[in-house]
Amino acid sequence: MTVSRALRDDPAVSAAERQRIKKLAEKLGYRPDPVVSQLMARLRASRTAGTTPIGWLTIHATKNGWRKFPTNMDIFRGASERAAHLGYRLEEFWLGEPGMTGHRMSDILWHRNIRGIIIPPPPAAGMPIDLAWERFACATCGYLLRQPNLHRACSHQFHAARIAWQNLTCMGRRRIGLAFSEEWDEQLDGLLLAGFLREQRSVRGSLRVPPLVAVTLTKEVFLKWYNQHRPDAVLGFPDACDWLREEGIRVPGECEIALINIEDGDKNSIGVNHHMRELGAAVMDLVIEQLNANQTGVPAVPKVTLVECAWRPSSK
């Protein structure tokens, strides 16, 4: 039994003992059978189907603060659906509970038999989380959580910009701009801007509209940029559409606004759908994969799973 556990990295066996047994097994020519390994992982999961929780750990200012963001709700639904399909369930925890510390939260999770944790996008970049990471299999969504550097599932932002550019070009738009804030650029790890600049290389200089990456994206800042460069399409946010119309500029006639992240319920706009439910399923897969392999702690080489996005035309 000890040998079997050691070969599948069960933390119940000490790290030194696991290493010793693995070296002996390698010397004897042992190689795991991938079919048997997969079957055993499924059998272990089936024993606890519907009873084993995975933590959904939030660090927003209030317990339900994360629910204000439609993106987070879609990620949660996707992760919950994937968990149920694989015999798990999500259980919510809030690190901001009165008197809560990372050490105490780690103990609470451990004593509730929670070995896997999903950390949804925090409210801002650079917010550290202090847990006993060595106890848990963890993953996060997006690029906002930098410390620790966990496995993560992310929307393919580089492709998002390229898809938007290519579709706007097919619609006859030639002077395409990008307008968002430095905060958003940070959240997207610079990848949306990188994809935009990659596509912009394909047009001659006179058609290149300098992207607007504002410290704070206000109506005044946006309109100053717009009036200076006169793009006929902008990849941005819903506010841009309102600001232009308030100035008597016809949208989409004079300028088309394509949304950086279009929500499922928005049938009147065009933009990029980031498939947030699928992203939620992907982050759940990252956690369960680690649980099945008895992998815990901060990974030496974190994996990034990219979820492809798609263009969403207006249904009007």
C-alpha positions as CSV (number, residue, x, y, z in Angstrom):
1,M,0.0,0.0,0.0
2,T,2.8,2.4,0.9
3,V,4.5,1.7,-2.4
4,S,1.3,2.4,-4.4
5,R,0.7,5.6,-2.5
6,A,4.3,6.7,-3.0
7,L,4.2,6.1,-6.7
8,R,1.1,8.3,-7.1
9,D,2.6,11.1,-4.9
10,D,0.2,10.6,-2.0
11,P,1.1,13.3,0.6
12,A,0.3,10.7,3.4
13,V,3.8,9.3,2.5
14,S,6.7,11.6,3.4
15,A,8.5,13.3,0.5
16,A,11.7,11.5,1.4
17,E,10.1,8.1,1.3
18,R,8.3,8.9,-1.9
19,Q,11.5,9.9,-3.5
20,R,13.3,6.7,-2.3
21,I,10.6,4.4,-3.6
22,K,10.4,6.2,-6.9
23,K,14.2,5.8,-7.4
24,L,14.0,2.1,-6.6
25,A,11.0,1.7,-9.0
26,E,12.9,3.4,-11.8
27,K,16.0,1.3,-11.1
28,L,13.8,-1.8,-11.5
29,G,12.3,-0.5,-14.8
30,Y,8.8,0.3,-13.4
31,R,6.7,2.4,-15.7
32,P,3.0,3.3,-14.9
33,D,0.3,2.0,-17.2
34,P,-1.6,5.1,-18.4
35,V,-4.8,3.2,-18.9
36,V,-4.7,1.7,-15.4
37,S,-3.7,5.1,-13.9
38,Q,-6.7,6.7,-15.6
39,L,-9.1,4.0,-14.4
40,M,-7.8,4.2,-10.8
41,A,-8.3,8.0,-10.8
42,R,-11.9,7.6,-12.0
43,L,-12.5,4.9,-9.3
44,R,-11.1,7.2,-6.6
45,A,-13.3,10.0,-7.8
46,S,-16.4,7.8,-7.9
47,R,-16.0,6.8,-4.3
48,T,-16.6,10.4,-3.2
49,A,-19.0,11.4,-6.0
50,G,-21.3,14.2,-4.9
51,T,-19.7,14.5,-1.5
52,T,-16.2,15.9,-2.1
53,P,-16.2,19.7,-2.0
54,I,-13.8,22.0,-3.8
55,G,-13.3,25.4,-2.3
56,W,-14.3,28.6,-4.1
57,L,-12.2,31.1,-2.2
58,T,-12.9,34.9,-2.7
59,I,-11.0,37.9,-1.3
60,H,-13.4,40.7,-2.3
61,A,-14.3,43.5,0.2
62,T,-17.6,41.9,1.0
63,K,-18.7,38.2,1.1
64,N,-20.8,38.5,-2.0
65,G,-18.8,41.2,-3.7
66,W,-17.6,38.8,-6.4
67,R,-21.2,38.2,-7.5
68,K,-21.5,41.8,-8.8
69,F,-19.4,40.9,-11.8
70,P,-21.2,38.9,-14.5
71,T,-17.8,37.4,-15.6
72,N,-17.3,35.9,-12.2
73,M,-20.8,34.5,-12.1
74,D,-20.3,32.8,-15.5
75,I,-17.0,31.3,-14.3
76,F,-18.7,30.0,-11.2
77,R,-21.5,28.4,-13.1
78,G,-19.1,26.8,-15.5
79,A,-16.9,25.5,-12.7
80,S,-20.0,24.2,-10.8
81,E,-21.3,22.4,-13.8
82,R,-18.0,20.8,-14.5
83,A,-17.6,19.8,-10.9
84,A,-21.0,18.1,-10.8
85,H,-20.2,16.3,-14.1
86,L,-17.1,14.8,-12.5
87,G,-18.6,14.0,-9.1
88,Y,-17.6,17.1,-7.1
89,R,-19.3,20.2,-5.8
90,L,-18.2,23.8,-5.2
91,E,-18.3,25.3,-1.7
92,E,-17.9,29.1,-1.1
93,F,-15.4,30.6,1.3
94,W,-14.6,34.2,2.0
95,L,-11.1,35.2,3.3
96,G,-12.6,38.5,4.6
97,E,-14.6,36.9,7.4
98,P,-14.1,38.8,10.7
99,G,-11.0,37.6,12.4
100,M,-10.0,35.4,9.4
101,T,-6.4,34.8,8.6
102,G,-4.7,32.7,5.9
103,H,-3.6,30.2,8.5
104,R,-7.1,29.8,10.0
105,M,-8.7,29.5,6.6
106,S,-6.2,26.8,5.7
107,D,-7.2,24.9,8.8
108,I,-11.0,25.3,8.1
109,L,-10.6,24.1,4.6
110,W,-8.4,21.1,5.7
111,H,-10.8,20.0,8.4
112,R,-13.7,20.2,6.0
113,N,-11.9,17.7,3.8
114,I,-11.3,20.3,1.1
115,R,-8.1,19.5,-0.8
116,G,-8.8,21.5,-4.0
117,I,-9.3,25.3,-4.3
118,I,-10.3,27.6,-7.1
119,I,-9.5,31.3,-6.6
120,P,-11.6,33.4,-9.0
121,P,-10.3,36.8,-10.3
122,P,-9.6,39.1,-7.3
123,P,-10.8,42.6,-7.4
124,A,-7.4,44.1,-8.2
125,A,-4.0,43.0,-9.3
126,G,-1.2,42.4,-6.8
127,M,-3.4,41.2,-3.9
128,P,-1.5,38.5,-2.1
129,I,-3.2,35.5,-0.5
130,D,-1.4,33.7,2.3
131,L,-2.5,30.1,2.7
132,A,-0.8,26.8,3.6
133,W,-0.5,26.1,-0.2
134,E,1.4,22.9,0.4
135,R,-1.8,21.3,1.6
136,F,-3.9,22.0,-1.5
137,A,-4.3,21.6,-5.2
138,C,-5.1,25.1,-6.5
139,A,-5.8,27.1,-9.7
140,T,-7.0,30.6,-10.5
141,C,-8.6,32.4,-13.4
142,G,-7.0,35.2,-15.4
143,Y,-3.8,37.1,-14.6
144,L,-4.8,39.2,-11.6
145,L,-3.5,36.8,-8.9
146,R,0.3,37.0,-9.3
147,Q,1.5,35.7,-5.9
148,P,1.6,32.9,-5.6
149,N,2.0,31.9,-9.2
150,L,-0.5,29.1,-9.6
151,H,-1.8,27.1,-12.5
152,R,-4.4,29.3,-14.3
153,A,-7.1,29.2,-17.0
154,C,-7.3,32.4,-19.1
155,S,-9.2,33.8,-22.0
156,H,-7.0,34.0,-25.1
157,Q,-6.8,37.8,-25.1
158,F,-4.1,38.0,-27.8
159,H,-6.5,36.2,-30.2
160,A,-9.4,38.3,-28.9
161,A,-7.9,41.5,-30.4
162,R,-6.9,39.7,-33.6
163,I,-10.4,38.3,-34.1
164,A,-12.0,41.7,-33.4
165,W,-9.7,43.4,-35.9
166,Q,-10.2,40.9,-38.6
167,N,-14.0,41.0,-38.3
168,L,-14.1,44.8,-38.2
169,T,-12.0,44.8,-41.3
170,C,-14.4,42.5,-43.0
171,M,-17.2,45.0,-42.1
172,G,-15.3,47.6,-44.1
173,R,-13.7,49.4,-41.2
174,R,-10.2,50.7,-41.9
175,R,-9.1,53.0,-39.1
176,I,-9.5,50.7,-36.1
177,G,-8.7,51.9,-32.6
178,L,-8.4,50.4,-29.2
179,A,-9.5,52.3,-26.0
180,F,-9.2,51.1,-22.5
181,S,-7.5,51.8,-19.2
182,E,-4.1,51.0,-17.8
183,E,-5.9,48.9,-15.1
184,W,-7.5,46.8,-17.8
185,D,-4.2,46.4,-19.6
186,E,-2.7,45.2,-16.4
187,Q,-5.6,42.8,-15.8
188,L,-5.1,41.3,-19.3
189,D,-1.3,41.0,-18.9
190,G,-0.8,43.3,-21.9
191,L,-2.0,40.6,-24.2
192,L,-5.0,42.4,-25.7
193,L,-2.8,45.3,-26.6
194,A,-0.2,43.0,-28.0
195,G,-2.7,41.3,-30.3
196,F,-4.0,44.7,-31.5
197,L,-0.5,46.0,-32.3
198,R,0.2,42.7,-34.1
199,E,-2.8,43.3,-36.4
200,Q,-2.0,47.0,-36.8
201,R,1.2,46.1,-38.5
202,S,-0.8,44.8,-41.5
203,V,-1.9,48.3,-42.5
204,R,0.0,51.3,-43.8
205,G,1.0,54.1,-41.4
206,S,-1.7,56.6,-42.3
207,L,-4.4,54.1,-41.2
208,R,-2.8,53.3,-37.9
209,V,-4.7,54.7,-34.9
210,P,-2.5,55.0,-31.8
211,P,-4.2,52.9,-29.1
212,L,-5.6,54.8,-26.1
213,V,-4.4,53.2,-22.8
214,A,-5.5,55.8,-20.3
215,V,-4.6,56.1,-16.6
216,T,-8.3,56.7,-16.1
217,L,-10.6,56.3,-19.1
218,T,-13.1,59.2,-18.8
219,K,-15.4,60.8,-21.4
220,E,-13.1,63.8,-21.8
221,V,-10.0,61.6,-22.3
222,F,-11.8,59.4,-24.8
223,L,-13.3,62.2,-26.8
224,K,-10.0,64.0,-27.0
225,W,-8.4,60.9,-28.4
226,Y,-11.3,60.2,-30.8
227,N,-11.4,63.8,-32.2
228,Q,-7.6,63.7,-32.7
229,H,-7.5,60.4,-34.6
230,R,-11.1,59.9,-35.9
231,P,-11.2,56.1,-35.9
232,D,-14.1,54.5,-37.8
233,A,-14.2,51.6,-35.3
234,V,-13.1,51.2,-31.7
235,L,-12.5,48.1,-29.7
236,G,-13.6,49.2,-26.2
237,F,-16.4,49.3,-23.6
238,P,-20.1,50.2,-23.7
239,D,-19.4,53.7,-22.3
240,A,-17.6,54.6,-25.5
241,C,-20.8,54.1,-27.5
242,D,-22.8,56.4,-25.1
243,W,-20.1,59.1,-25.1
244,L,-20.0,59.3,-28.9
245,R,-23.8,59.4,-29.3
246,E,-24.0,62.2,-26.7
247,E,-21.7,64.2,-29.0
248,G,-24.0,63.5,-32.0
249,I,-21.7,61.0,-33.6
250,R,-23.6,58.2,-35.3
251,V,-22.9,54.7,-33.9
252,P,-22.5,52.4,-35.8
253,G,-22.7,54.8,-38.9
254,E,-19.6,57.0,-38.3
255,C,-17.9,54.7,-35.8
256,E,-18.5,51.1,-34.9
257,I,-18.0,50.1,-31.2
258,A,-16.9,46.5,-30.7
259,L,-16.9,45.4,-27.1
260,I,-13.8,43.9,-25.6
261,N,-15.9,41.5,-23.5
262,I,-19.5,41.1,-24.7
263,E,-21.9,39.5,-22.2
264,D,-24.1,36.6,-23.2
265,G,-27.3,38.6,-22.6
266,D,-26.3,41.5,-24.8
267,K,-28.0,40.9,-28.2
268,N,-27.6,44.4,-29.5
269,S,-23.8,44.9,-29.5
270,I,-21.0,43.3,-31.4
271,G,-17.7,42.2,-29.8
272,V,-15.7,39.3,-28.4
273,N,-17.3,36.5,-26.5
274,H,-14.7,35.0,-24.1
275,H,-16.7,31.8,-23.2
276,M,-16.5,32.4,-19.5
277,R,-18.4,29.2,-18.6
278,E,-15.9,27.2,-20.5
279,L,-13.2,29.0,-18.7
280,G,-14.8,28.0,-15.4
281,A,-14.8,24.4,-16.6
282,A,-11.1,24.7,-17.5
283,V,-10.0,25.9,-14.1
284,M,-12.0,23.1,-12.5
285,D,-10.2,20.6,-14.7
286,L,-6.8,22.1,-13.6
287,V,-7.7,21.4,-9.9
288,I,-9.1,18.0,-10.4
289,E,-6.1,17.0,-12.5
290,Q,-3.9,17.8,-9.6
291,L,-6.1,16.0,-7.1
292,N,-6.0,12.8,-9.2
293,A,-2.2,13.1,-9.4
294,N,-1.9,14.0,-5.6
295,Q,-0.2,17.2,-6.6
296,T,-0.3,20.0,-4.1
297,G,1.4,23.3,-3.4
298,V,2.7,26.1,-5.6
299,P,3.9,24.5,-8.9
300,A,7.5,24.9,-9.9
301,V,6.4,25.5,-13.5
302,P,2.8,26.8,-13.6
303,K,0.6,25.9,-16.5
304,V,-1.6,28.4,-18.4
305,T,-4.7,26.9,-20.1
306,L,-6.0,29.3,-22.8
307,V,-9.7,29.2,-23.7
308,E,-10.4,30.4,-27.2
309,C,-12.8,33.3,-27.8
310,A,-15.2,34.0,-30.6
311,W,-16.7,37.0,-32.5
312,R,-20.3,37.8,-31.7
313,P,-22.2,39.8,-34.3
314,S,-25.3,41.7,-33.3
315,S,-28.6,39.8,-33.5
316,K,-30.5,42.9,-34.5
